[in-house]
Structure formats: structure tokens, C-alpha cells
Amino acid sequence: MEHSKYVVAVSGGVDSMVLLDMLAHSQILNASGSQIAKEGLIVAHFDHGIRTDSHLDEALVRAAAGQYGLPYEVERASLRANSSEADAREARYKFLRKCCSKHSAQLITAHHQDDVLETMLLNLIRGTGWRGLVSLDSTNQIWRPLLNTPKSELVDYAKQHGIQWREDSTNTNEAYLRNYIRRTLLPAMQARKPDVRKELAVIYKATKTLKTNIATELHNIINNLPSDSIPRYLFIMWPDAVGLEVIYTLLAKLDDSWHPTRFQLEKTLHFIKTGLNGKKLEVSKQLRVELQTSTLQFKKA
């Protein structure tokens, strides 16, 4: 689906400032190879309120939007300094989705190749399974045009074109797992195996193909399920790998912001197989499974 309007998520960091400049100068084409009209761009900035100097990021992005002559959306939260990455992400995307709804637009983010590799390792550590290897991909809701571009190229572009950006001081805090991966783990892996980034990129590409094949099979399975109560015996008859994928897909339909660990999925599958009639399992704050004697229902709380 082609869009005529795009909300560009701009934090003030080098990645998003370069993305904004490229879009404003029509250097990025849409899926059909056409130029994106500058008139269709909306700049969106979310201030988490975690850092005392974050207002300087907002001022920079606001000035850039004005320089390019683009509409500007902003929201400020008051997250604590010890807020988790998940809480910050949830708050940011809630704002961005609201902007997209307001403008009937698709979201564009500046995630790049380095982000892809870091996210792969992050999700492997968290135990999110194969889906975690390809969680950073473009979708109908979010377009990520820089996924094949290394960060080093974005920095070079910024320097060559005189683009200003701000460094987020929290990016040096290795209490955040992503920062530890970026600053310590990935460099250590590269020191032992210089080609590790290329090999991770190959795994990412192969897993994207696998994702497409699995999605086709799941579509066929789920289309043949009852729309309301699902027979429990199916989850007993299926291989566990199939049952886990069906659980993930059905619950994600109810809450697309849900990012389960393998432990959560396995716990849910075990509950479906062995739970008693009338029992409920709170899978997350938003999702639950309710059992009857021979059937089950997935519900949003």
C-alpha cells in the first residue's frame, strides 16, 4: 500500500537528522520507486523527559522542521531516569501512532544496519526466538528505508552536508542492554571474528525468507480455525513449534505491541494443554487465555 503522507520520527540524533535531510531532498524513494513529495512529510519528536538537557534535542528538531518548511508534532513525557527501554519505547510509539492516525500517514524511522545487528543480539539474549532476529523490518505501518545502510555512512553524510545533531548522553550508559551490546559485546565479537557483522547480516536475510514461509503456513492454519472458541486438542496434536507460532500470531492480532519471550509462549502452551475448565492465564497486562473443558479463547483484557 502506497502512502501520500509520512510521519518522520526524528530524535535529534545523527541517524534521524540524516534521514530527515534525505527525505526533504527526495533522496529516498518509496516502494514503487517514486519520489516522496516533500509536502507529505510531517516531523514528529518525542521527548522522554529522562534527561535534563533533552529540551535541546527538541529545539534542534523544531528548528530543522522549520528550516525544511515541514509540519511539526511534539510531545513530552516525564519518565524517570531509571525507566526501562521497554517503557520508553512504548511511550514513544504510542505518540508516533497517534501522529500517524491524525495525519492518515505511514511512520518512517531511521533504523539502520547497525540497529539490525544490535537488535538481533539483544533479542537472542532475551530469548525471543527466531522472530527476534527479524523484528527490525519494514511493515505496512512502519517503513525503515535505511536498514541496509551502516551507521558510519550516515555519519559521513552528516559531516559532508553540514547537518547538526545531538548525542544522547544515555547512549553511553551500559546499564541499558542495547548500549552494552553496542559498546562492548559486538566489538568484542568483531575482535575475535572480523567478519561477524557480515555473517549476522546473512542470518538476518535468511531469517526474513523463513519468516515469509512461516507466515504463509500460519495463514493457512489460522484461516481454518473457528473464529471464537478454538479446540484445545489441536494444541495437543500439533508439534510444539506449531502451537507456539499459532499462540504468538493470535495474541499479536489482539495487541500488536506485544513482544513475548519464549518462556511466555511455552508457559501459555503448557497452560492450554493442562489447565482446568474455567481457568484463566494473564499472558500480559493486556492479554489473557480463558479455558473451557474442550475449547479456549484468546482475549484482550
The 8 nearest C-alpha neighbors of each residue, nearest first, counted from 0:
[[1, 2, 139, 30, 31, 140, 105, 3],
 [2, 0, 3, 30, 29, 31, 105, 139],
 [1, 3, 4, 105, 0, 104, 5, 103],
 [2, 4, 39, 1, 5, 104, 36, 35],
 [5, 3, 39, 104, 2, 40, 105, 6],
 [4, 6, 105, 104, 40, 106, 39, 41],
 [5, 7, 41, 106, 42, 107, 40, 105],
 [6, 8, 107, 42, 43, 41, 106, 9],
 [7, 9, 43, 108, 44, 107, 6, 42],
 [10, 8, 15, 44, 11, 43, 7, 16],
 [11, 9, 12, 44, 15, 8, 45, 56],
 [10, 12, 56, 164, 60, 9, 165, 16],
 [13, 11, 165, 164, 10, 14, 15, 166],
 [12, 14, 164, 16, 15, 17, 154, 11],
 [15, 13, 17, 12, 16, 109, 18, 153],
 [14, 16, 18, 9, 109, 17, 13, 12],
 [15, 17, 19, 13, 18, 14, 11, 12],
 [16, 18, 20, 15, 19, 14, 13, 157],
 [19, 17, 15, 21, 16, 20, 109, 22],
 [18, 20, 16, 22, 17, 21, 23, 15],
 [21, 19, 23, 17, 22, 18, 24, 16],
 [22, 20, 26, 18, 24, 19, 23, 25],
 [21, 23, 25, 19, 24, 20, 27, 26],
 [22, 24, 20, 21, 25, 37, 19, 67],
 [23, 25, 21, 22, 26, 20, 37, 27],
 [26, 24, 22, 27, 23, 34, 35, 21],
 [25, 27, 21, 24, 22, 28, 23, 34],
 [28, 26, 25, 22, 21, 29, 34, 35],
 [29, 27, 34, 32, 33, 35, 26, 30],
 [28, 30, 32, 31, 33, 35, 34, 27],
 [31, 29, 32, 28, 1, 33, 0, 144],
 [30, 32, 29, 33, 28, 1, 34, 0],
 [33, 31, 28, 29, 30, 34, 27, 35],
 [34, 32, 28, 29, 31, 35, 30, 27],
 [33, 35, 28, 25, 36, 29, 32, 27],
 [36, 34, 25, 28, 37, 33, 29, 27],
 [35, 37, 38, 39, 34, 25, 40, 3],
 [36, 38, 39, 40, 23, 35, 22, 25],
 [39, 37, 36, 40, 69, 4, 41, 35],
 [38, 40, 4, 37, 36, 3, 5, 41],
 [41, 39, 5, 37, 38, 4, 6, 69],
 [40, 42, 6, 70, 7, 71, 69, 5],
 [41, 43, 71, 7, 6, 70, 72, 64],
 [44, 42, 72, 8, 73, 7, 71, 9],
 [43, 45, 73, 9, 10, 8, 72, 46],
 [44, 46, 74, 73, 75, 91, 47, 43],
 [45, 47, 75, 48, 76, 74, 44, 53],
 [48, 46, 76, 49, 78, 75, 45, 77],
 [47, 49, 77, 76, 46, 78, 50, 75],
 [48, 50, 80, 47, 78, 79, 77, 51],
 [51, 49, 53, 52, 48, 80, 47, 169],
 [50, 52, 53, 49, 48, 54, 55, 80],
 [51, 53, 54, 50, 55, 56, 48, 49],
 [54, 52, 56, 55, 50, 51, 48, 46],
 [53, 55, 57, 56, 52, 58, 51, 46],
 [56, 54, 58, 53, 57, 52, 59, 165],
 [57, 55, 59, 53, 11, 54, 58, 60],
 [56, 58, 54, 60, 55, 59, 61, 53],
 [57, 59, 55, 61, 56, 60, 62, 54],
 [60, 58, 62, 56, 57, 61, 63, 55],
 [61, 59, 63, 57, 62, 58, 11, 64],
 [60, 62, 58, 64, 63, 59, 57, 65],
 [61, 63, 65, 59, 60, 64, 58, 66],
 [64, 62, 66, 60, 65, 61, 67, 59],
 [65, 63, 69, 61, 67, 66, 62, 68],
 [64, 66, 68, 62, 63, 67, 69, 61],
 [65, 67, 63, 64, 68, 62, 69, 61],
 [68, 66, 64, 65, 69, 63, 23, 20],
 [69, 67, 65, 66, 64, 70, 63, 38],
 [68, 70, 64, 67, 41, 65, 71, 40],
 [71, 69, 41, 42, 64, 72, 68, 40],
 [70, 72, 42, 43, 41, 64, 69, 73],
 [73, 71, 43, 42, 44, 70, 74, 98],
 [74, 72, 44, 45, 43, 71, 75, 46],
 [73, 75, 45, 46, 76, 44, 72, 94],
 [76, 74, 46, 47, 45, 48, 77, 73],
 [77, 75, 47, 48, 78, 46, 74, 45],
 [78, 76, 48, 47, 79, 49, 75, 46],
 [77, 79, 49, 48, 47, 76, 82, 80],
 [78, 80, 82, 81, 49, 77, 48, 47],
 [79, 81, 49, 82, 78, 50, 48, 83],
 [80, 82, 79, 83, 78, 49, 84, 174],
 [83, 81, 79, 80, 78, 86, 84, 87],
 [84, 82, 86, 85, 81, 87, 175, 88],
 [83, 85, 87, 86, 88, 82, 175, 89],
 [84, 86, 88, 83, 87, 89, 82, 90],
 [87, 85, 89, 83, 88, 84, 90, 82],
 [88, 86, 84, 90, 85, 89, 91, 83],
 [87, 89, 85, 91, 86, 90, 84, 92],
 [88, 90, 86, 92, 91, 87, 85, 93],
 [89, 91, 93, 87, 88, 92, 86, 94],
 [92, 90, 88, 94, 93, 89, 45, 87],
 [93, 91, 95, 94, 89, 90, 96, 88],
 [92, 94, 90, 96, 91, 95, 89, 97],
 [93, 95, 97, 92, 91, 96, 98, 90],
 [96, 94, 92, 98, 97, 93, 99, 91],
 [97, 95, 99, 93, 98, 94, 92, 100],
 [96, 98, 94, 100, 95, 99, 101, 93],
 [99, 97, 95, 101, 96, 100, 102, 94],
 [100, 98, 104, 96, 102, 101, 97, 103],
 [99, 101, 103, 97, 98, 102, 96, 104],
 [100, 102, 98, 99, 103, 97, 104, 96],
 [101, 103, 104, 99, 100, 98, 4, 6],
 [104, 102, 100, 99, 101, 4, 105, 98],
 [105, 103, 4, 99, 5, 102, 6, 106],
 [104, 106, 5, 140, 99, 6, 141, 4],
 [105, 107, 6, 141, 5, 7, 142, 140],
 [108, 106, 142, 7, 141, 143, 6, 8],
 [109, 107, 8, 143, 110, 7, 142, 106],
 [110, 108, 15, 14, 18, 111, 145, 143],
 [109, 111, 108, 114, 146, 143, 145, 112],
 [112, 110, 146, 145, 114, 148, 113, 149],
 [111, 113, 146, 149, 115, 147, 148, 114],
 [112, 114, 116, 115, 111, 149, 150, 117],
 [115, 113, 117, 111, 112, 116, 110, 118],
 [114, 116, 112, 118, 113, 117, 135, 119],
 [117, 115, 119, 113, 118, 114, 120, 199],
 [118, 116, 114, 120, 119, 115, 121, 113],
 [119, 117, 121, 115, 120, 116, 114, 122],
 [118, 120, 132, 116, 122, 117, 121, 131],
 [121, 119, 123, 117, 118, 122, 124, 116],
 [122, 120, 118, 124, 119, 123, 117, 125],
 [121, 123, 125, 131, 124, 119, 127, 120],
 [122, 124, 120, 126, 125, 121, 119, 127],
 [123, 125, 122, 121, 126, 120, 127, 119],
 [126, 124, 122, 123, 127, 121, 260, 128],
 [125, 127, 123, 124, 128, 260, 261, 122],
 [126, 128, 260, 261, 131, 122, 125, 123],
 [129, 127, 126, 130, 131, 261, 123, 122],
 [128, 130, 131, 132, 127, 206, 133, 123],
 [131, 129, 132, 128, 133, 134, 127, 210],
 [130, 132, 122, 134, 129, 127, 133, 128],
 [131, 133, 119, 130, 129, 134, 203, 122],
 [134, 132, 135, 131, 130, 136, 203, 207],
 [133, 135, 131, 136, 132, 130, 118, 119],
 [136, 134, 133, 115, 137, 118, 110, 132],
 [137, 135, 134, 133, 138, 143, 146, 142],
 [136, 138, 142, 143, 141, 135, 139, 144],
 [139, 137, 141, 140, 142, 136, 143, 135],
 [138, 140, 141, 137, 0, 142, 105, 106],
 [139, 141, 138, 105, 106, 142, 137, 107],
 [142, 140, 106, 138, 137, 107, 139, 105],
 [141, 143, 137, 107, 138, 144, 106, 108],
 [142, 144, 137, 108, 145, 107, 110, 146],
 [143, 145, 146, 142, 109, 27, 137, 107],
 [146, 144, 111, 148, 147, 143, 110, 109],
 [147, 145, 111, 112, 148, 144, 110, 143],
 [146, 148, 112, 145, 111, 149, 144, 113],
 [147, 149, 145, 112, 111, 146, 150, 152],
 [150, 148, 112, 151, 152, 113, 111, 147],
 [149, 151, 153, 152, 113, 154, 111, 148],
 [150, 152, 154, 149, 153, 155, 148, 156],
 [153, 151, 155, 150, 154, 149, 156, 148],
 [152, 154, 156, 150, 155, 151, 157, 14],
 [153, 155, 157, 151, 156, 152, 158, 150],
 [154, 156, 152, 158, 153, 157, 159, 151],
 [157, 155, 153, 159, 154, 158, 160, 152],
 [158, 156, 162, 154, 160, 155, 159, 161],
 [157, 159, 155, 161, 156, 160, 154, 162],
 [158, 160, 156, 157, 161, 155, 162, 154],
 [161, 159, 157, 158, 162, 156, 155, 17],
 [160, 162, 158, 159, 157, 163, 156, 164],
 [163, 161, 157, 160, 158, 164, 17, 16],
 [162, 164, 161, 165, 157, 16, 13, 59],
 [165, 163, 13, 12, 11, 16, 162, 166],
 [164, 166, 12, 11, 167, 56, 13, 163],
 [167, 165, 12, 168, 164, 13, 170, 11],
 [166, 168, 169, 170, 165, 12, 171, 53],
 [167, 169, 170, 166, 171, 172, 50, 165],
 [168, 170, 172, 171, 167, 50, 175, 173],
 [171, 169, 168, 172, 167, 178, 173, 166],
 [172, 170, 169, 168, 173, 178, 182, 167],
 [173, 171, 169, 174, 170, 175, 178, 168],
 [174, 172, 179, 175, 178, 171, 176, 177],
 [173, 175, 172, 176, 179, 178, 177, 171],
 [176, 174, 173, 178, 177, 172, 179, 84],
 [175, 177, 179, 178, 174, 180, 173, 121],
 [176, 178, 180, 179, 175, 181, 121, 117],
 [179, 177, 181, 173, 180, 176, 175, 182],
 [178, 180, 173, 176, 182, 183, 177, 181],
 [181, 179, 184, 177, 178, 185, 183, 182],
 [182, 180, 178, 179, 185, 183, 177, 117],
 [181, 183, 179, 180, 178, 184, 186, 185],
 [184, 182, 179, 186, 180, 185, 181, 187],
 [183, 185, 180, 187, 186, 188, 179, 181],
 [184, 186, 188, 187, 180, 181, 183, 189],
 [187, 185, 189, 188, 183, 184, 190, 182],
 [188, 186, 190, 184, 185, 189, 183, 191],
 [189, 187, 185, 191, 186, 190, 192, 184],
 [188, 190, 193, 192, 186, 191, 187, 195],
 [189, 191, 187, 188, 192, 193, 186, 185],
 [192, 190, 188, 189, 193, 187, 195, 186],
 [191, 193, 189, 195, 194, 190, 188, 187],
 [192, 194, 189, 195, 190, 191, 196, 188],
 [195, 193, 197, 196, 192, 198, 189, 199],
 [194, 196, 198, 197, 192, 193, 189, 199],
 [197, 195, 199, 198, 194, 200, 116, 189],
 [196, 198, 200, 194, 195, 199, 201, 202],
 [199, 197, 195, 201, 200, 196, 194, 202],
 [198, 200, 202, 196, 201, 197, 195, 203],
 [199, 201, 203, 197, 198, 202, 196, 204],
 [202, 200, 198, 204, 203, 199, 205, 197],
 [203, 201, 199, 205, 200, 204, 206, 198],
 [202, 204, 200, 206, 201, 205, 199, 133],
 [203, 205, 201, 207, 202, 206, 200, 208],
 [206, 204, 202, 208, 207, 203, 201, 209],
 [205, 207, 209, 203, 208, 204, 210, 202],
 [208, 206, 210, 204, 209, 205, 133, 203],
 [209, 207, 211, 205, 206, 210, 212, 204],
 [208, 210, 206, 212, 207, 211, 213, 205],
 [209, 211, 207, 213, 208, 212, 206, 214],
 [212, 210, 214, 208, 209, 213, 215, 207],
 [213, 211, 209, 215, 214, 210, 208, 216],
 [212, 214, 216, 210, 215, 211, 217, 209],
 [213, 215, 217, 211, 212, 216, 210, 218],
 [216, 214, 218, 212, 213, 217, 211, 219],
 [215, 217, 213, 219, 218, 214, 220, 212],
 [218, 216, 220, 214, 219, 215, 221, 213],
 [217, 219, 215, 221, 216, 220, 222, 214],
 [218, 220, 216, 217, 222, 221, 215, 223],
 [221, 219, 217, 223, 218, 222, 216, 224],
 [220, 222, 224, 223, 218, 219, 217, 245],
 [221, 223, 219, 220, 224, 218, 225, 217],
 [222, 224, 221, 220, 219, 225, 218, 226],
 [223, 225, 221, 222, 226, 229, 220, 230],
 [226, 224, 227, 229, 228, 223, 222, 230],
 [225, 227, 224, 228, 229, 222, 223, 221],
 [228, 226, 225, 229, 296, 295, 224, 297],
 [227, 229, 296, 295, 294, 225, 230, 226],
 [228, 230, 294, 295, 225, 231, 227, 296],
 [231, 229, 294, 232, 293, 233, 295, 228],
 [232, 230, 294, 233, 293, 234, 295, 229],
 [231, 233, 235, 234, 230, 236, 293, 272],
 [234, 232, 236, 235, 231, 237, 230, 229],
 [233, 235, 237, 232, 242, 236, 231, 272],
 [234, 236, 232, 233, 237, 272, 231, 238],
 [237, 235, 233, 234, 232, 238, 239, 242],
 [236, 238, 234, 235, 233, 241, 242, 239],
 [239, 237, 240, 241, 242, 236, 235, 234],
 [238, 240, 242, 241, 243, 237, 234, 268],
 [241, 239, 243, 238, 242, 244, 237, 245],
 [242, 240, 244, 239, 238, 243, 237, 245],
 [243, 241, 239, 245, 244, 234, 240, 237],
 [242, 244, 246, 240, 241, 245, 264, 239],
 [243, 245, 247, 241, 246, 242, 248, 240],
 [244, 246, 242, 248, 247, 243, 249, 241],
 [247, 245, 243, 249, 244, 248, 250, 242],
 [248, 246, 244, 250, 245, 249, 251, 243],
 [247, 249, 251, 245, 246, 250, 244, 252],
 [250, 248, 252, 246, 251, 247, 245, 253],
 [249, 251, 253, 252, 247, 248, 246, 254],
 [252, 250, 255, 254, 248, 253, 249, 247],
 [253, 251, 249, 250, 254, 255, 248, 247],
 [252, 254, 250, 251, 299, 255, 249, 298],
 [255, 253, 251, 256, 252, 257, 250, 285],
 [254, 256, 251, 257, 252, 253, 250, 258],
 [255, 257, 254, 258, 251, 89, 253, 92],
 [258, 256, 255, 254, 259, 251, 250, 283],
 [257, 259, 256, 260, 127, 255, 251, 131],
 [260, 258, 263, 257, 127, 261, 264, 247],
 [259, 261, 127, 262, 263, 126, 264, 125],
 [260, 262, 264, 127, 263, 126, 265, 128],
 [261, 263, 265, 260, 264, 266, 126, 259],
 [264, 262, 266, 260, 261, 265, 259, 267],
 [263, 265, 261, 267, 266, 262, 243, 268],
 [266, 264, 268, 262, 267, 263, 261, 269],
 [265, 267, 263, 269, 264, 268, 262, 270],
 [268, 266, 270, 264, 265, 269, 263, 271],
 [267, 269, 265, 271, 270, 266, 264, 272],
 [268, 270, 272, 266, 267, 271, 273, 265],
 [271, 269, 274, 267, 273, 268, 272, 266],
 [272, 270, 268, 269, 274, 273, 267, 231],
 [271, 273, 269, 270, 274, 235, 268, 234],
 [272, 274, 270, 271, 269, 275, 268, 235],
 [275, 273, 270, 271, 272, 278, 276, 290],
 [274, 276, 278, 277, 273, 290, 292, 291],
 [275, 277, 291, 292, 290, 278, 274, 293],
 [278, 276, 290, 291, 275, 279, 289, 292],
 [277, 279, 290, 276, 275, 289, 274, 280],
 [280, 278, 289, 288, 290, 281, 277, 287],
 [279, 281, 288, 287, 282, 289, 278, 267],
 [282, 280, 287, 283, 286, 279, 288, 284],
 [281, 283, 287, 286, 280, 263, 267, 288],
 [284, 282, 286, 285, 281, 287, 257, 259],
 [283, 285, 286, 281, 282, 300, 287, 299],
 [286, 284, 300, 283, 299, 287, 254, 282],
 [287, 285, 299, 283, 282, 300, 298, 284],
 [286, 288, 281, 282, 280, 298, 297, 299],
 [287, 289, 297, 280, 279, 296, 298, 290],
 [290, 288, 279, 296, 295, 278, 297, 287],
 [291, 289, 295, 277, 276, 278, 294, 279],
 [290, 292, 276, 294, 277, 293, 295, 289],
 [293, 291, 276, 294, 290, 275, 277, 295],
 [292, 294, 231, 291, 230, 295, 232, 290],
 [293, 295, 230, 231, 291, 229, 228, 292],
 [296, 294, 290, 229, 228, 289, 291, 231],
 [295, 297, 289, 228, 288, 298, 229, 290],
 [298, 296, 288, 287, 289, 250, 295, 299],
 [299, 297, 287, 286, 288, 296, 300, 253],
 [298, 300, 286, 285, 253, 287, 297, 254],
 [299, 285, 286, 298, 287, 284, 281, 283]]
